[in-house]
Amino acid sequence: MVVGKASGDWDQQIDSNRLWLGGLTVSGFKTGAYVPAHPQELRPAAEAALRAIAAGLADTEIEVLSFAETLTAHERM
């Protein structure tokens, strides 16, 4: 998963042989275009995600960091 491109580094390459030999798939999703066009989807999607987490369907580790730890948060992502 790739989250954000704040550094402006757009030169990453994907080895297509690793995808093919590993039976892997790459897909992309850009919320920047989707969200404004589908605002009615945001609340139901967020509620479904929270229900799944509450039901134990995701191995989710949550840690709240202070604003002063913003750099640490981004490094962890």
Backbone as numpy.savetxt, mean C-alpha at the origin, in Angstrom:
# Nx Ny Nz CAx CAy CAz Cx Cy Cz
5.16 -4.69 -2.56 4.32 -3.52 -2.56 5.21 -2.30 -2.56
4.85 -1.35 -3.37 5.55 -0.08 -3.40 4.60 0.98 -2.88
5.06 1.77 -1.93 4.22 2.82 -1.35 4.91 4.15 -1.57
4.30 4.98 -2.40 4.82 6.32 -2.60 6.06 6.38 -3.46
6.29 7.52 -4.00 7.47 7.79 -4.81 7.99 9.18 -4.49
7.96 9.55 -3.22 8.32 10.90 -2.80 9.74 11.28 -3.18
10.62 10.30 -3.31 12.01 10.60 -3.65 12.17 11.06 -5.09
11.17 10.77 -5.92 11.27 11.12 -7.33 12.07 10.10 -8.13
12.48 9.02 -7.50 13.26 7.98 -8.18 12.30 7.05 -8.93
12.19 7.22 -10.23 11.27 6.44 -11.05 12.01 5.43 -11.92
13.28 5.16 -11.61 14.11 4.32 -12.48 14.18 2.86 -12.08
13.28 2.37 -11.23 13.32 0.96 -10.83 13.02 0.08 -12.04
13.64 -1.08 -12.04 13.44 -2.06 -13.10 12.92 -3.36 -12.50
12.09 -4.06 -13.24 11.58 -5.36 -12.81 12.16 -6.42 -13.74
12.75 -7.45 -13.16 13.31 -8.55 -13.93 12.15 -9.46 -14.37
11.78 -9.40 -15.63 10.62 -10.16 -16.12 10.85 -11.67 -16.01
12.08 -12.14 -16.05 12.33 -13.57 -15.88 11.95 -14.04 -14.48
12.20 -13.20 -13.46 11.80 -13.57 -12.10 10.29 -13.69 -12.01
9.57 -12.81 -12.71 8.11 -12.89 -12.71 7.66 -14.19 -13.39
8.18 -14.41 -14.57 7.77 -15.57 -15.37 8.12 -16.88 -14.68
9.38 -17.02 -14.26 9.82 -18.26 -13.63 9.17 -18.49 -12.27
8.83 -17.41 -11.58 8.23 -17.54 -10.26 6.70 -17.58 -10.29
6.11 -17.44 -11.49 4.66 -17.43 -11.58 4.07 -16.24 -10.83
4.77 -15.10 -10.89 4.37 -13.92 -10.13 3.60 -12.94 -11.00
2.87 -12.07 -10.36 2.09 -11.04 -11.04 2.42 -9.69 -10.46
2.50 -8.70 -11.30 2.68 -7.33 -10.86 1.45 -6.55 -11.29
0.89 -5.82 -10.37 -0.24 -4.97 -10.72 -0.07 -3.63 -10.03
-0.71 -2.64 -10.57 -0.60 -1.30 -10.00 -1.97 -0.73 -9.68
-1.96 0.17 -8.75 -3.20 0.84 -8.37 -2.83 2.23 -7.89
-3.46 3.21 -8.46 -3.16 4.60 -8.12 -4.40 5.23 -7.52
-4.39 5.45 -6.22 -5.56 6.04 -5.58 -5.76 7.48 -5.98
-4.70 8.13 -6.43 -4.81 9.53 -6.82 -5.84 9.75 -7.92
-6.02 8.79 -8.80 -7.02 8.90 -9.85 -8.34 8.26 -9.43
-8.28 7.21 -8.65 -9.48 6.46 -8.28 -10.34 7.21 -7.27
-9.72 7.72 -6.23 -10.46 8.31 -5.12 -11.36 9.47 -5.55
-10.86 10.45 -6.30 -11.75 11.55 -6.70 -12.92 11.09 -7.58
-12.70 10.05 -8.35 -13.75 9.56 -9.25 -14.75 8.65 -8.55
-14.41 8.12 -7.37 -15.28 7.17 -6.66 -15.36 7.49 -5.16
-15.72 8.69 -4.77 -15.72 9.03 -3.35 -16.68 8.18 -2.52
-17.72 7.68 -3.14 -18.71 6.86 -2.43 -18.13 5.52 -2.00
-17.01 5.11 -2.55 -16.39 3.82 -2.23 -15.49 3.87 -0.99
-15.08 5.06 -0.58 -14.08 5.16 0.48 -14.55 4.59 1.81
-15.69 5.05 2.29 -16.16 4.61 3.61 -16.43 3.10 3.64
-17.18 2.54 2.67 -17.41 1.09 2.73 -16.12 0.28 2.65
-15.16 0.73 1.87 -13.89 0.01 1.75 -13.11 0.07 3.06
-13.07 1.24 3.68 -12.36 1.37 4.96 -13.03 0.54 6.04
-14.36 0.54 6.07 -15.08 -0.25 7.07 -14.86 -1.74 6.86
-14.83 -2.19 5.62 -14.57 -3.61 5.32 -13.16 -4.00 5.76
-12.20 -3.13 5.51 -10.82 -3.41 5.91 -10.72 -3.50 7.43
-11.37 -2.59 8.13 -11.33 -2.62 9.60 -12.02 -3.86 10.15
-13.12 -4.28 9.54 -13.80 -5.52 9.98 -12.88 -6.72 9.78
-12.20 -6.78 8.66 -11.29 -7.90 8.38 -10.16 -7.94 9.40
-9.62 -6.79 9.73 -8.55 -6.73 10.72 -9.08 -7.16 12.09
-10.25 -6.64 12.47 -10.84 -6.98 13.77 -11.16 -8.47 13.87
-11.48 -9.10 12.74 -11.80 -10.53 12.72 -10.54 -11.40 12.69
-9.38 -10.76 12.68 -8.13 -11.51 12.68 -7.74 -12.05 11.32
-8.29 -11.49 10.25 -7.99 -11.98 8.91 -6.71 -11.39 8.34
-6.10 -10.49 9.05 -4.84 -9.89 8.59 -3.86 -9.90 9.74
-2.64 -10.23 9.44 -1.58 -10.19 10.45 -1.07 -8.75 10.46
-1.72 -7.92 11.22 -1.45 -6.49 11.19 -0.80 -6.05 12.48
0.35 -5.43 12.34 1.05 -4.89 13.49 0.86 -3.38 13.45
0.34 -2.82 14.50 0.06 -1.39 14.54 0.89 -0.74 15.62
1.57 0.31 15.25 2.33 1.09 16.21 2.09 2.56 15.88
1.72 3.34 16.86 1.47 4.77 16.67 2.76 5.51 17.01
3.23 6.30 16.05 4.45 7.07 16.25 4.10 8.55 16.34
4.93 9.28 17.01 4.73 10.72 17.12 5.12 11.40 15.81
4.69 12.64 15.67 5.05 13.40 14.48 6.56 13.53 14.35
7.24 13.61 15.46 8.70 13.72 15.44 9.36 12.47 14.86
8.61 11.35 14.83 9.14 10.09 14.30 8.69 9.82 12.87
8.30 10.85 12.16 7.82 10.71 10.78 8.84 10.00 9.90
10.09 10.39 10.00 11.14 9.75 9.19 11.20 8.25 9.47
11.11 7.87 10.72 11.12 6.44 11.08 9.94 5.72 10.44
8.76 6.34 10.51 7.56 5.73 9.91 7.76 5.49 8.42
8.29 6.46 7.72 8.50 6.31 6.28 9.57 5.28 5.97
10.59 5.22 6.79 11.62 4.19 6.58 11.04 2.80 6.74
10.13 2.63 7.69 9.52 1.32 7.93 8.59 0.90 6.79
7.98 1.87 6.14 7.11 1.51 5.02 7.93 1.00 3.87
